Amino acid sequence: MSDAGKTPAGGGVRTVRIAEDRDGQRLDNFLLGYLKGAPRSLVYKIVRSGQVRVNGGRVRADRRLEGGDEVRIPPVRIEDPAAKGSPSPGLLEAMAASIVFEDARLLAINKPSGIASHGGSGISFGVIETLRALRPNQELELVHRLDRDTSGLMVVAKKRSALSELQALMREDAGAGLRKRYLALLLGRMPDGVMSVDAPLHVGLRQGGERHVQVDPAGKPSLSHFRVLERRGGQSYCEVRIETGRTHQIRVHARHIGHAVAGDDKYGDAEANRRLRERIGLRRLFLHATSLEFALDGGRAPYVLTAPLAPDLVEALDRLA
């Protein structure tokens, strides 16, 4: 069976042959697209338990698929999308207003903090579900994700060819193909110049499937560069450039060097966050994806996409003496 057909709805075990234009796509992303409506937690569960197999063998969720691979997909119960209704008018309006760039191949948004990339785990509508509700006649696929609490630039592919080329660029070494920049407020006074953090990261799962990341020699290579733009009120406003795109990479690397991201309730300093909340009204993670640079068509079509700093972060920054 080819993967070009419609999304399965129940039934028995299915074996899907990966099309050449999906070469390089991660298994979890493929399953989330194929099993439309399936929560991420369910996708990871069926992969971890070995119910999903590639070419007959057990694999990890981050396995890169190749054209011609055969993926065994077990029967799963997926809630009818109609049963969970549609995104609220407010969410649809916010998502429409967040679009900062669009052409025939790509759509880019300035994602508000608090909106997940995907629905699932108690969240009915994330970025992709809301965009699909806005554009019901378009094929839309996420190129990458942002943490729910992180605001900023997210890119969505409107064509399969653009998705495949961008995924290939993301796999290139040392961030050569796709350059990502973030803005972050780090706790304390960072030293001048660029501080590069080369520390491998390992993703673990806690009870209930919550992901927790830590520096671990057995983890995946991860490289971040922090540069102070200015210091305010004893804190450091920084530009962060990442050469790898690991889960929670900036947040964990920032904590690793002793300067956690302000407002980070997972890896940060609870007391420092409380003080900043009272002092400058910072009520969320101060981390914003500000730009993405890449080129499609083999380098002939350059893109420089940007998303301005979220207004609530601008206000918090202005309040720092």
Steps between C-alpha positions, in 0.01 A plus 500: 500500500630847412486786749322713242151394607268644760565495871400168656205490738522188710517164322778244532876516479621699200831490320587827330775535242675836532492709183825646368386856573483419873864392508663639816180567695504398866281206592306693764424783258392254233264324744353828624421593140375156401291441813337841486333576832711254699647657817878522511496296821330213316747518210799478736333221698447272199859563385653433846297182544625360169159500333643722226780334304712606205607224262402250770716647777436710810608863463511827688257785437779715354597242236543664158294318239623420151306459180392136470497432877204295617332628817274271701221704662272332756126566516436814704183669612500862383233742608295634212627856444140614471435369852740748658353792310717775358745754639341792681444820302760668721764237421422512128525880505828491692651247260391699193651815651826318578592435134817696419589353160343295224583393147406207280714256699514619858303670771667648810337612823605687812367239744356639823624345824263240645398338172641152435639403161270193489181406675505204741549431870189693595550768233242484224645759266861594446658712228462246222140406578400866519675588174331204329165627628584843354612346170287185459587456133878523540753232584691639797785326687718632782865534402612515865357554848529751781439425866153602611636780721741635236374771268624591157566383150354170379505385139231289334542337158224531242673266255654158559811598301568796732452282809744239370764759410473676837525173688815419304645841596420434866707182487813678376791519743578809713184684401642574156172460318257671734603779739281556806518800733316555827471783752509411869528664840747302709528529876812671633789671327635308203862571397572715196550342162356173373468206736474173307347202677591162355317257729319181389133476595293197593119500497338293771133437572344551839180350635216589267726543198637844590835562334795605715836584343841500665865528407630146466820366334283232339265759349491652153757764401355846565657840436370846598661845486394771749589867441405783736321786325457708815475465877200632684419486870767242566370269224638426152300557182656266245494384142524122476604314188456124492674259266292200607128486570469279807197498728523783760859562383531870586327461835719209613824652368417830675449320830820300439707821494328636809283760324153347461244660269281744693150372561593135436289299744649168386876555501529842662520664843159519669598776743659716229192448283276614788702817544487580129126436493448752781755751370441510124183292451679213324254212516646264244818369340712782354605314186408610148594352161586815307640391162563216261730512197524236228492455124282272288544381142854389570599840637343708224203626706619662826257566785551725804191472719456705817248534782508808729534451874162434663342814656484352851874431488574851370303644792677279754839597356411871513418469871847372584703789636 
